[in-house]
Amino acid sequence: MSETTLTAATLTQKLELARSASRVLATTKADVKNAALSAIAKAVVAGASRIIPANDLDLANGRENGLSTGLQDRLRLDEARLASLASAVEEIVALTDPVGQNVRGSTLPNGVTLAQVRVPFGVVGAIYEARPNVTIDIAALALKSGNAVVLRGGSAAENTNRVLVELIQDALESVGLPREAVQTIDEFGREGAKQLMQARGYVDVLIPRGSADLINTVVAESKVPVIETGAGVVHVYLDESADIQMATDIVHNAKVQRPSVCNALETLLVHSSAAERLLPTVLGALRSSGVTIHADERALAIFEDAVVATEDDWTTEYMSLDLAVRVVDDLDAALEHIRTYSTHHTESIITNDLARADRFLAEVDSAVVMVNASTRFTDGGEFGFGAEVGISTQKLHARGPMGLSELTSTKWIVRGSGQVRG
Amino acid sequence: MSETTLTAATLTQKLELARSASRVLATTKADVKNAALSAIAKAVVAGASRIIPANDLDLANGRENGLSTGLQDRLRLDEARLASLASAVEEIVALTDPVGQNVRGSTLPNGVTLAQVRVPFGVVGAIYEARPNVTIDIAALALKSGNAVVLRGGSAAENTNRVLVELIQDALESVGLPREAVQTIDEFGREGAKQLMQARGYVDVLIPRGSADLINTVVAESKVPVIETGAGVVHVYLDESADIQMATDIVHNAKVQRPSVCNALETLLVHSSAAERLLPTVLGALRSSGVTIHADERALAIFEDAVVATEDDWTTEYMSLDLAVRVVDDLDAALEHIRTYSTHHTESIITNDLARADRFLAEVDSAVVMVNASTRFTDGGEFGFGAEVGISTQKLHARGPMGLSELTSTKWIVRGSGQVRG
């Protein structure tokens, strides 16, 4: 263990060490970064005897402090989960290193060449909740893209995270990389998170991962640029001409396959002329899979096996087997509903009318807009990016599924032979 | 004049109108946007009889309030300046519309097609100082890229800006576009600027243009994502092997051609082994052009016609015929100096040593890094982007010269034929 981790460092000292480490990582070749990731994957499995007791301690503290069983489950690491974490890290090894990729370039009439190439951000900050898997996940993504990372996990996972970061640091050292490329600032508590959000110049970008509340707080308070991954109040709109089988399959897949994720369907809109034809079959299939239907008055008149929807239902990301359903007069009304309630994540239209499909794609202002496809396709893995950093619902820098290249910036390389500007 | 501009609108009402207008603009074809820009260019010239009296009033108020002559000059619009503003708008007409451009795409094994296309941000906010040319400039760039824009100019230019915005709105109306696509919120004063920085959900991105103080304030206070254009403490490093003629030409061009801009040279670093060979000629040429040399002790021992540099000189963006000069032991010391004092805008090495050129390009963490070229090439026009929105020194979204495409976001268009996720 290096001297710096033995002495109690101030947060600023830690950030300065992260900055130094980031300079080493920025020019580290892909094979060395991959060796570090493989060492981390091995350490996550081999270190179970250190990780699990620390995790047990956090779980015991959590129970004492009244942590909900749901949060306890997210906090828990066992051997199976560690193995799955390790294999996720191995998958990142297999991805192409984005650093050094040429984005565009040209040669000026005077012979000066321009090349815009991908470079790491430098130091990435992450603020997240008591989910220790995020510690490994974010560290691996940041390292692969050449970034140092400063982690602020939930205090309820502090003991687990400390052990995980030590194992990562040992792995880094084993391949000759600086330990300080991955650091935790959990020991500084809430004050540490606040300082991290103020650390312009030390931290290049901050990624909040977790609840809408956490993300909103970071967005509001941070002076460091933030990459926001947002909630998904995802809509499917069944147009007049929707094929009943296609509508049934897509709605069922979008709602039922994995209801707890952000690309799952939350609100179904149906054209009034098609509601009687479509709703009994579409909603019937959902009821058979245990979905609770929250229907507006007009939907309820057609499909009775439902509860009455309130205004709250249109804004809710259920993340459960619940679906809000509303009958709308036409495409305009559907677009207006989406404009009002969408979180700009993913919306899909089911239609056979080309002009309406085009209008929907053009006018819906979301990261991903679809025609005749399940909203569950909004996913870095499905899009072929390999690992997914998250799904951005902001418009700056990255929008939609974020892969490794979204963890990089660019730099212009200009090569001349003495040219001056005329 | 429409009803909405006759009644006193609240700031929130104005932002809502901007949002509505942005939806129209997002799907407006390039030829209509170009017609609006041509109408604006004509109005800027034809409207001189309204613009210049309003500008005279601002100037008179400015003199009364002790506005410096430099700021008065930036505030002043005369017929020649209006003609030049109009021709800048006509140049934007000639640029390719970035909206709808395909960034990347693919077809998944299941037949689903993905296309990432450029879309406007939506509503762009601009906060700037008493330079009414920025009103026209930003409005034209925003409109061309399909964005509505909300302008907060310096209160010292309030009368001028009000007339300019009315002329722009009339031009928009003349081609059937909503007047509210370009609005000023100057009437709300400083409180308006504060509210604009809090207007998440209404404003998609905020662009501060002006002094470092203004930019820092916006970055610190804004909850809306900011695109930052920064100051340039730009460095040239003369390596041991630098050709004396090339060094002289590039340093002279970088410092003297236009000292008041952000890509002009501010600090010259010289390898100690080459200082005696290079400095007399390089600095002699600058002195002949009236440049004041601020030299460190070692440079002063070689070139006496200079003043003594202090710590402040390393951090100063002179924007004038002044140059800080420092002799460094080697490339490492040059890199260390740049790391400490650079604003991450542009740095150039003059060398014939390939390995050192590569190290400089790899290790200097700036938007633009150069070998054997003048720093004055860091410019949207020189890079072939046409109009320049500014030069970003941040790492998120855009880095270096920003063209029209940097005023856009993207959106994923997914087309299926009933596919669901397995």
Interface residues (C-beta under 8 A of the other chain):
Chain A: R23 A26 T27 S106 L108 V112 L114 Q116 V119 F121 G122 R200 D204 V205 V219 A220 K223 P225 V226 I227 D243 Q245 M246 D249 I250 H252 N253 A254 Q257 S348 L361 A362 E363 D365 S366 A367 V368 V369 M370 V371 N372 A373 S374 R376 F377 T378 D379 E382 F383 G384 Q394 K395 L396 H397 R399 G400 P401 S409 T410 K411 W412 I413 V414 R415 G416 S417 G418 Q419 V420 R421
Chain B: R23 A26 T27 S106 L108 V112 L114 Q116 V119 F121 G122 R200 D204 V205 V219 A220 K223 P225 V226 I227 D243 Q245 M246 D249 I250 H252 N253 A254 Q257 S348 L361 A362 E363 D365 S366 A367 V368 V369 M370 V371 N372 A373 S374 R376 F377 T378 E382 F383 G384 Q394 K395 L396 H397 R399 G400 P401 S409 T410 K411 W412 I413 V414 R415 G416 S417 G418 Q419 V420 R421
